[in-house]
């Protein structure tokens, strides 16, 4: 009897979830992140391949990142549909009393990432192979699952080689070929930080990532593969003037608190000591170019402050300013000329969004929307059961061809 019951359970499981054979003929979905590609960079006339995808598909006036508008939280939001407060990656660097050490962008321990389930995990659990080329969280085994195809991040791995590796996954036999793929290119973000957004160096980086997208499109065409492609960014970029750095030490006694992170967004834990409470009181006063809140009082529109990983006090610098400790500022041997992480409603933080392929309408321009909506859009295209998320499927339903 036990054997019969187990057999019935197995058959029901197969009936309830699509298998690789059922999804092998569905056009693959390719998610491309051009880190730091602000929405208006497309208007510079330096990215003909991206312009062609936009003209033949859907383009958003801009996509609104989640707060804080930095890389790791927003990349995880894009593949989970959850605000950083809900998926747990609350900044590029943060702490958790339940985890040893400090979260960094190289952290691969499952506990940092396990507050959410990325779309590639759901895909694999439902018989759709995933091929992930450099995406935050993709090097971690979550819930016992990894993408079928992935590579550890290597900044020295050229853009052309990344594209060729992705295409090689599409050359695999049907039973191994991924139905969901990602590609990550950081060139524009790196140039924006080092030189500022309105510079020849950023223009050159726009050309490089556009060439990589063109290489991918041509590679798909050569193989006769019709794919659904979403090209987007995690955030935008703002210029930072040399004298636009606030030194935290001039505002409070830094030794009386624990600074968890600083830069465009400051996070401070406050000890229950007289000196700590005095420092908190000073932080919460009005400051030029800086707004601070107790975590419970962070404005609701930021969707930030409930997660235990968010420090006791959160401060947001005015766009184009930095807030740093004296020690951190001294480490900047190369000045920061561009930064993000600011108020996500600021258009300078707005991100690129383009969608092209048989799933999408053609020649459509849509109003700004929050990036949590990308996840339910992708699960709809891939016919995957979405995990609980903060996105609204109805927001982007009008861009779908059907």
Secondary structure, DSSP 8 states (H G I E B T S, - for coil): -HHHHHHHHHHHHHHHS--HHHHTTS--EEEEEETT-BGGGGGGS--HHHHHHHHTSEEES-EE--SS--HHHHHHHHHH---HHHHS--SSSEE-TTSSSEE-TT---HHHHTTS--HHHHHHHTT--EEEES-TTTTS-BTTB--SEEE---TTS-HHHHHHHHHHHHTS-TTT--SEEEEEE-HHHHHHHHH-SSSHHHHHHHHHHHHHHHHHHHHHHHHT---EEEEE-S---EE--TT-EEEGGGTS-GGGEEEEE-BSEEEEEE-SSHHHHHHHHHHTS-BTTEEEEEGGGS-GGG--S-STTS-SEEEEE-TT-EEE-HHHHHT-SS---EE--S-TTSGGG-B-EEEESTTB-SSEEE--EETTHHHHHHHHHHT----S-S--HHHHHTTB--
